[in-house]
Amino acid sequence: MSASQRARIAEELARRLAAALRGAQLYAPDHPIVKRNVGALAETITVALAAHATLTIGIVEDDLVVGDTPVPRAAETMGELMRRLQQAGIERIVIEDGVEPDEITELVQTVARADRGTAPPTPRLQHIRVGKLQVEQRVEAVGDMATFQHLYQDAVGIAERLWDSATSEGKPDADAARGIVDSLAQAVAQNRTALLALTALKNYDNYTFTHMVNVSILTMGQGRGLGIEGAALRQLGLAALLHDIGKVRTPPEILNKTEQLTDREFEILKRHTVDGAQILRTTPEVPALAPVVAFEHHLRADGTGYPRGVSRPELNVATMLCGISDVYDAMRSQRVYQQAFPTDRILSVLQRNDGKQFDQNLVRRFVQLVGIYPAGNLVRLDNGETAVVTKAYAPDPYRPRVKVLFAADRTPIPRPFEVNLWEGHEGFAGAIQAPLDPAEYGIDPLVHM
C-alpha cells in the first residue's frame, strides 16, 4: 500500500469514527443513523486491516495518528474527533484483525458515553484495546536512545506492578501487561538494535523485573527475525514477559537465597513452572500461549529439564525462543551469587550436549541477532583502542560495527568515529580483544550509540 493510499484510509477512518461517535451521542443505539455510521466505520476498518494485522489510532502530542500516518489537521472532523477522545481520556485504540461488528458497536458506545475527567474506558473486547499510551514520547518517530531508555524504565516498573498484582490478587494485571508489550513490540519493530542494547543494563536490586523485561525484548527480537509480526509478536512478547510469574508462589527465602540451593530447595523452586501455568490459565485476557510458555520454558528439546516426567514430541516455538532468551539473560547477569558470563561462554551452554537441548537453527539466529559482543558493550580492540559496539554483524558475530571512543593510551578521542570491523580496514583493528567494564571508564556506552 502506497503512502498516499495510507493517508486516504487514515483520513477516511478518522472521519468515519468521528461520525459514529457523534451519532451515538445524539441518538439511541438502535437508531438507523447510528447503525449506518457504525457499519461504514466497520467497512473502513476492514480495509485498513487488509494491509496490517493490527490498526492503531492514537493521539501523539498534537497529532492524530492512524498506524504510522498522521491525519492532516485540516481534515474534516479531525479536531472534533481528537477533542472527543481527549475528553474520554483516550490516547490509543488498538484494533486487531478478526474484530467483530458487535465489538466495534461496543467501542463506539463506550467512548461516546465516557465522561470528562474519568479514567479511560476499558471495554472488555477480544480484538480491541482502549487506554493511555505507556510512554510519553512518540516511539514511532523518535529513535534516540533516551526515548528507548524511558520506555525500558517504564517496562521495568510495569513488570513490578504485574508481580505485585499476581502476589496480592492471584493474577497479574493483564491490561498493564498488554499495554507495555504493545509499546515494546512497536519499538522492536522500529529499532531492534537500540532496544536490545538496553537489555544489557542491569539494576541488580531489581533483577526479577529487569529479567522479565529483557526476556520479553530478546524473545520478540528473535521472533521479529523469524518474520513474526503484529498480534502474534505481541502474544509472544507477553508470554515471555510472564514466563516466570509462578515464582510469586516460591517462598522468598528460597527465591532470594544468595547461596547455592539445596536439592530440596531446588525442587521447590522448580514448581514455578506449574504455578505459572495455573496462574495464567485463570487470568482473563491472557493469550493461551502464555500458560504454555510458563509451563514449558525449562523443558529442553532432548527431553531434559523440568517439570520432570513431562514429555513433548516437539516444543512450541515460543517456548524455544523464550528458553534461549531466559538462559542468555540469566547467565550474563551479575548477581550476589553469580558473576556475569561472557557471551561466548553463554553460547557454549546453548550449544552443549551436541546441541540437543536447544534448537541449533534458533541458536544460530540468536547469535546473529545479538552477536558475540552485543550492541552497547564496551570493548578493547586489538590495537588497544576502546570502542562501544553499535551493531552486530550477522555473517561474522565476532566483528561488529563499533564506535571508537578512546585511544590506546585511554585518552578520549575528540571526534569518535564508527568503523565496520568485518571490512578489515588497512592499518586498523580487525577484531575485538576483550569486553570491558564501562564503570572503569566512567561512561555510559549507550550514550554513544
Residue pairs with C-beta under 8 A, 6 or more apart in sequence:
1 9
1 51
3 69
6 51
6 67
6 68
6 69
7 69
7 72
9 44
9 47
9 48
9 66
10 65
10 66
10 67
10 69
10 70
10 71
11 71
11 72
11 75
11 78
12 44
13 41
13 44
13 45
13 48
13 55
13 57
13 66
14 57
14 64
14 66
14 71
14 75
14 77
14 78
14 81
15 75
15 76
15 77
16 37
16 40
16 41
16 44
17 41
17 57
17 81
17 108
18 77
18 78
18 80
18 81
18 84
19 37
19 40
19 41
19 77
20 34
20 37
20 38
20 40
20 41
20 108
21 81
21 84
21 108
21 111
21 112
22 37
22 80
23 31
23 33
23 34
23 37
23 38
24 34
24 37
24 38
24 108
24 109
24 111
24 112
24 113
25 112
26 33
27 33
27 34
28 34
29 105
29 109
34 108
37 108
38 101
38 104
38 105
38 108
39 101
41 104
41 108
42 101
42 104
45 55
45 95
45 99
45 104
48 55
48 66
48 67
49 55
49 95
49 96
49 97
49 99
52 67
52 230
53 96
53 97
53 229
53 230
53 231
53 232
54 94
54 95
54 96
54 97
54 230
54 231
54 234
55 66
55 67
55 94
55 95
55 96
56 65
56 66
56 67
56 92
56 93
56 94
56 95
57 64
57 65
57 66
57 92
57 93
57 95
58 64
58 65
58 91
58 92
58 93
58 133
59 65
59 82
59 85
59 86
59 90
59 91
59 92
60 133
60 138
60 140
60 141
61 138
63 70
63 71
63 73
64 70
64 71
64 78
64 81
64 82
65 71
65 140
68 140
71 78
72 78
73 79
84 111
84 112
85 91
85 111
87 114
87 115
87 116
88 111
88 114
88 115
88 116
88 118
88 120
88 121
89 114
89 117
89 118
89 119
89 120
89 121
89 132
90 111
90 114
90 120
90 121
90 130
90 131
90 132
91 120
91 131
91 132
91 133
92 129
92 130
92 131
92 132
92 133
93 107
93 128
93 129
93 130
94 128
94 129
94 130
94 182
95 127
95 128
96 127
96 128
96 230
96 231
97 127
97 230
97 231
98 126
98 127
99 125
99 127
99 128
100 126
100 127
103 125
103 126
103 127
103 128
104 128
106 123
106 125
107 123
107 125
107 128
107 130
110 121
110 123
110 130
111 121
111 130
113 121
114 120
114 121
120 130
120 131
120 132
121 130
122 130
122 131
122 175
123 130
124 284
124 285
129 175
129 178
129 179
129 182
131 175
131 179
132 179
133 183
134 151
134 154
134 155
134 158
134 179
134 180
134 182
134 183
135 147
135 150
135 151
135 154
135 183
136 150
137 147
137 150
137 151
139 147
139 148
139 151
139 183
139 186
139 187
139 190
140 186
140 190
143 190
143 191
143 194
145 194
145 197
145 446
145 447
145 449
148 187
148 191
148 194
148 195
148 198
149 198
149 446
151 183
151 184
151 187
151 195
152 195
152 198
152 201
152 213
154 180
154 183
155 180
155 183
155 184
155 213
155 216
156 203
156 206
156 209
156 210
156 213
157 209
158 176
158 177
158 179
158 180
159 180
159 208
159 209
159 210
159 212
159 213
159 241
160 206
160 209
161 173
161 176
162 172
162 173
162 176
162 177
162 212
162 241
162 242
162 245
163 172
163 208
163 209
163 212
163 245
163 248
165 171
165 172
165 173
165 176
166 172
166 245
166 248
166 279
167 248
170 279
170 282
171 279
171 280
171 282
171 283
172 242
172 245
172 279
172 280
172 283
172 286
174 283
174 284
174 285
174 286
175 285
177 238
177 241
177 242
177 286
178 234
178 238
178 285
180 241
181 216
181 234
181 237
181 238
181 241
182 234
184 195
184 213
184 216
184 217
184 220
184 237
185 220
185 233
185 234
185 237
187 194
187 195
188 195
188 217
188 220
188 221
188 224
188 233
188 237
189 224
189 229
189 233
192 221
192 224
192 369
193 375
193 390
193 391
193 392
194 375
194 449
195 217
195 221
196 217
196 218
196 221
196 369
196 370
196 374
196 375
196 376
197 374
197 375
197 376
197 446
197 449
198 217
198 376
198 446
199 213
199 214
199 217
199 218
199 329
200 332
200 374
200 375
200 376
200 377
201 210
201 376
201 446
202 210
202 333
202 334
203 210
204 333
204 334
204 335
204 336
207 333
207 335
208 244
208 247
211 244
211 329
211 330
211 333
212 241
212 242
212 243
212 244
213 241
214 325
214 329
215 240
215 241
215 243
215 244
215 322
215 325
215 326
215 329
216 237
216 238
216 240
216 241
217 237
218 240
218 324
218 325
218 328
218 329
218 370
219 236
219 237
219 239
219 240
219 318
219 321
219 322
219 325
220 233
220 236
220 237
220 240
221 369
221 370
222 321
222 324
222 325
222 362
222 365
222 366
222 369
223 232
223 233
223 236
223 237
223 318
223 321
224 233
225 365
225 368
225 369
226 317
226 365
228 236
235 287
235 289
235 290
236 289
236 318
236 321
238 286
238 287
238 289
238 290
239 287
239 289
239 290
239 292
239 293
239 294
239 318
239 322
240 293
240 318
240 321
240 322
240 325
242 276
242 280
242 286
242 290
242 293
242 294
243 276
243 293
243 294
243 297
243 322
243 326
244 272
244 276
244 294
245 276
245 279
245 280
245 294
246 271
246 272
246 273
246 274
246 275
246 276
246 277
246 278
246 279
246 294
247 255
247 269
247 272
247 275
247 276
248 275
248 279
249 271
249 272
249 275
249 279
250 268
250 269
250 271
250 272
250 275
251 268
254 261
254 265
254 268
254 269
255 269
257 265
258 336
258 337
259 337
260 337
261 269
270 298
270 306
270 307
270 308
273 294
273 295
273 296
273 297
273 298
273 306
273 307
274 295
274 307
276 291
276 294
276 295
277 291
277 292
277 294
277 295
278 291
279 294
280 286
280 290
280 291
280 294
281 291
283 290
289 316
289 318
292 316
292 318
292 319
293 316
293 318
293 319
293 322
295 307
296 310
296 312
296 315
296 316
296 319
296 323
297 319
297 322
297 323
297 326
298 305
298 306
298 307
298 323
299 305
299 306
299 307
299 310
299 312
299 315
299 319
299 323
300 323
300 356
300 357
300 358
301 315
301 320
301 356
301 357
301 358
301 359
302 353
302 356
302 357
303 311
303 312
304 357
305 357
315 323
320 358
320 359
320 362
321 362
323 358
324 350
324 358
324 362
324 363
324 366
327 346
327 349
327 350
327 358
328 346
328 350
328 366
328 370
331 340
331 341
331 345
331 346
331 349
332 340
332 341
332 342
332 343
332 346
333 340
334 340
342 435
343 370
343 371
343 372
343 373
343 374
344 372
347 363
347 367
347 372
350 357
350 358
350 363
350 366
351 358
351 360
351 363
355 363
367 397
368 392
368 394
368 397
369 392
369 394
370 392
371 389
371 392
371 393
371 397
371 398
371 400
372 397
372 398
373 379
373 389
373 392
373 397
373 398
373 400
373 432
373 435
374 389
374 392
375 389
375 390
375 391
375 392
375 400
375 449
376 388
376 389
376 445
376 446
376 449
377 388
377 389
377 435
377 445
378 386
378 387
378 388
378 389
378 435
378 436
378 437
378 438
378 441
378 443
378 445
379 386
379 387
379 388
379 389
379 402
379 432
379 433
379 434
379 435
379 436
380 386
380 432
380 433
380 434
380 435
380 436
381 387
381 402
381 404
381 421
381 429
381 431
381 432
381 433
382 429
382 430
382 431
382 432
382 433
383 408
383 428
383 429
384 407
384 408
384 409
385 404
385 406
385 407
385 408
385 429
386 404
386 405
386 406
386 410
386 436
386 441
387 402
387 403
387 404
387 405
387 406
388 402
388 403
388 405
388 445
388 448
388 449
389 400
389 401
389 402
389 445
390 400
390 401
390 402
390 403
390 418
390 448
390 449
391 400
391 401
392 400
392 401
393 399
393 400
393 401
393 420
393 421
393 422
395 422
396 422
398 431
398 432
399 420
399 421
399 422
399 430
399 431
399 432
400 421
400 422
400 432
401 418
401 419
401 420
401 421
402 418
402 419
402 421
402 432
403 416
403 417
403 418
403 448
403 449
404 413
404 416
404 417
404 418
404 419
405 412
405 413
405 416
405 443
405 448
406 412
406 413
406 441
407 413
410 441
416 448
419 425
419 428
419 429
421 429
421 430
421 431
421 432
424 430
438 444
438 445
